[in-house]
Amino acid sequence: MTVALDHPLPARVPSAPATIRIGLLGLGNVGSAVARLAQEAAEPLRMHGVQPLLGTALVRSATRERPAGSLVSHVTEDPDRFFADEPDVVVEALGGVTAAHALVTRALALGIPVVTANKSLIAAHGDELLALADRHHATLRYEASCIAGVPFLGTYERRPLATRVHRITAVLNGTSNAILSAIDNGSTYAEALEDAQRRGLAEPDPSSDVTGADAAQKLTILLRLFGQVRIDPATIPSTPLDVLYPSDLEASADWKARIKPIAQASWRHGAVHAFVAPAFLAADHPLANLPDVTNGIILDGIDGAHCFTGPGAGPAVTAATLLDDVVEVATERTVRHRAREAAPCATVVDHPLTGWFVRVEALTTSELADMLMSAGIWCDRLASHGNCTYALTLPATLEGLRSAAGALRAAGGRAVLAIPALDAAEAAC
Ligand SMILES: NC(=O)c1ccc[n+]([C@@H]2O[C@H](COP(=O)([O-])OP(=O)(O)OC[C@H]3O[C@@H](n4cnc5c(N)ncnc54)[C@H](OP(=O)(O)O)[C@@H]3O)[C@@H](O)[C@H]2O)c1
């Protein structure tokens, strides 16, 4: 059927894009990428109503030569000079907490919107800064602080019904995923870490990535948004990557499973269960096959699971998410984010009930099974691999596992390790 239109559709009249003067806090990896992208992506930004103008950048050392220095109008070490430039929006890419907190506070108190990539800042002071933004009719956007390559936070902030989530399971640290993927492909831990540093994925001091501290901060941000509860990231039970042996990944592969760097949190009536650890994932778990630096997240809600995966957050990806946030802030007349109410603070974070992947040296499979059973823990599978004996258990508490591990050591077992084991059945996407 053909429908004849009496009147042609009116052509869309583009309104002139608003010039937005961006003040850059930091001109390092991310700040420089923002400066480059603001120029390269001028056209799509203009189509969305924003013409970015790079104003002043604040750095520690203004005399240092830096390629992105020519892209901004001034580079300064002086915060007063930075604010005298009267930015329309501040992009915070400093890192750390103390200086970033002082400068973001100053911007918001002046009513200047801020977008940030700083998970440490948001995990430590997110509530306080959002309240400050609200009081001064400013905005604080932090999509880039938490798996910037998988932008989803803004969508959920605007959708109270979609946000009815009771559990998050995620790969939040792409560097850890790259390291475990390399070990899976035959590298040692030291080689995998060195390779991640050579590729610019891991910092010269990689401790925040490999201890789980980075993922714990991101999980804290997610828990605040979805669980309406505040926690101190240091209270999340965490296991570093370097406890693993290559044989652990080989033994998992024999069971058609993978070990991935997992952060999980669930909550109910103010009680929080969470962990950050390398975890054994059944082969058909939706996060089991995320390669290299890829991030992924499963949000279990009352209507089923939402799953997102996307690239790890390098400087270019982070810059794109920061600039998208700038566009959102600049066009915010149509999108208001609700102010957050004060959230209760959970002082105790327990480990959830999970299955466990257990390793021990110098004990047989039947000794391992007997000792786990005497602690009330049932084995689903047992195997030997090289010098090590492995068990996959049914769900048990962390306390139960700790007491079983003590008994294994007392019986002469060496190199005892227990990491969470997640079933694919509870994570359908
Ligand atoms: N790198 C990534 O791929 C990535 C991904 C996602 C999120 N992030 C987050 O983005 C933020 C920035 O990371 P980055 O890798 O860009 O860091 P970076 O390369 O170390 O850059 C930091 C910048 O901030 C400046 N700066 C630091 N402290 C300062 C202070 N007290 N006063 C004035 N300037 C100061 C530094 O000045 P100088 O240049 O003079 O030293 C530098 O320009 C962090 O929060 C990080 O977690 C990074």
The ligand as a MOL file (V3000), in Angstrom:
LIG
                    3D

  0  0  0     0  0            999 V3000
M  V30 BEGIN CTAB
M  V30 COUNTS 48 52 0 0 0
M  V30 BEGIN ATOM
M  V30 1 N 45.0230 5.1990 31.4050 0
M  V30 2 C 43.8810 4.5640 31.1370 0
M  V30 3 O 43.7890 3.7750 30.1900 0
M  V30 4 C 42.6570 4.8250 31.9710 0
M  V30 5 C 41.4620 4.1390 31.6990 0
M  V30 6 C 40.3040 4.4230 32.4460 0
M  V30 7 C 40.3730 5.3510 33.4600 0
M  V30 8 N 41.5820 5.9900 33.7330 0 CHG=1
M  V30 9 C 41.5980 6.9640 34.7930 0
M  V30 10 O 41.9150 8.2390 34.2430 0
M  V30 11 C 42.6420 9.0180 35.1730 0
M  V30 12 C 43.9270 9.5360 34.5340 0
M  V30 13 O 44.7260 8.4220 34.1260 0
M  V30 14 P 46.0050 8.6290 33.1830 0
M  V30 15 O 46.4390 7.2720 32.7750 0
M  V30 16 O 45.7230 9.6620 32.1610 0 CHG=-1
M  V30 17 O 47.0630 9.2380 34.2380 0
M  V30 18 P 48.4240 9.9930 33.8850 0
M  V30 19 O 48.8920 9.6280 32.5380 0
M  V30 20 O 49.3220 9.7770 35.0580 0
M  V30 21 O 48.0030 11.5430 33.8240 0
M  V30 22 C 47.6690 12.2830 34.9640 0
M  V30 23 C 47.6880 13.7520 34.5940 0
M  V30 24 O 47.2480 14.4990 35.7210 0
M  V30 25 C 48.2270 15.4730 36.0920 0
M  V30 26 N 48.2290 15.5420 37.5510 0
M  V30 27 C 48.2760 14.5190 38.4240 0
M  V30 28 N 48.2300 14.9840 39.6870 0
M  V30 29 C 48.1450 16.3170 39.5980 0
M  V30 30 C 48.0530 17.3570 40.5520 0
M  V30 31 N 48.0690 17.1230 41.8710 0
M  V30 32 N 47.9570 18.6320 40.1130 0
M  V30 33 C 47.9700 18.9030 38.7900 0
M  V30 34 N 48.0530 17.9510 37.8350 0
M  V30 35 C 48.1390 16.6730 38.2340 0
M  V30 36 C 49.5420 14.9650 35.5360 0
M  V30 37 O 50.4110 16.0470 35.3180 0
M  V30 38 P 51.8890 15.8200 34.6890 0
M  V30 39 O 51.6480 15.3810 33.2790 0
M  V30 40 O 52.5660 17.1350 34.7820 0
M  V30 41 O 52.5200 14.7440 35.5380 0
M  V30 42 C 49.0770 14.3050 34.2400 0
M  V30 43 O 48.9870 15.2400 33.2020 0
M  V30 44 C 42.8380 8.1090 36.4020 0
M  V30 45 O 41.8110 8.3640 37.3210 0
M  V30 46 C 42.6910 6.7030 35.8350 0
M  V30 47 O 42.2460 5.7650 36.7960 0
M  V30 48 C 42.6990 5.7570 33.0130 0
M  V30 END ATOM
M  V30 BEGIN BOND
M  V30 1 1 1 2
M  V30 2 2 2 3
M  V30 3 1 2 4
M  V30 4 1 4 5
M  V30 5 2 4 48
M  V30 6 2 5 6
M  V30 7 1 6 7
M  V30 8 2 7 8
M  V30 9 1 8 9
M  V30 10 1 8 48
M  V30 11 1 9 10
M  V30 12 1 9 46
M  V30 13 1 10 11
M  V30 14 1 11 12
M  V30 15 1 11 44
M  V30 16 1 12 13
M  V30 17 1 13 14
M  V30 18 2 14 15
M  V30 19 1 14 16
M  V30 20 1 14 17
M  V30 21 1 17 18
M  V30 22 2 18 19
M  V30 23 1 18 20
M  V30 24 1 18 21
M  V30 25 1 21 22
M  V30 26 1 22 23
M  V30 27 1 23 24
M  V30 28 1 23 42
M  V30 29 1 24 25
M  V30 30 1 25 26
M  V30 31 1 25 36
M  V30 32 1 26 27
M  V30 33 1 26 35
M  V30 34 2 27 28
M  V30 35 1 28 29
M  V30 36 1 29 30
M  V30 37 2 29 35
M  V30 38 1 30 31
M  V30 39 2 30 32
M  V30 40 1 32 33
M  V30 41 2 33 34
M  V30 42 1 34 35
M  V30 43 1 36 37
M  V30 44 1 36 42
M  V30 45 1 37 38
M  V30 46 2 38 39
M  V30 47 1 38 40
M  V30 48 1 38 41
M  V30 49 1 42 43
M  V30 50 1 44 45
M  V30 51 1 44 46
M  V30 52 1 46 47
M  V30 END BOND
M  V30 END CTAB
M  END
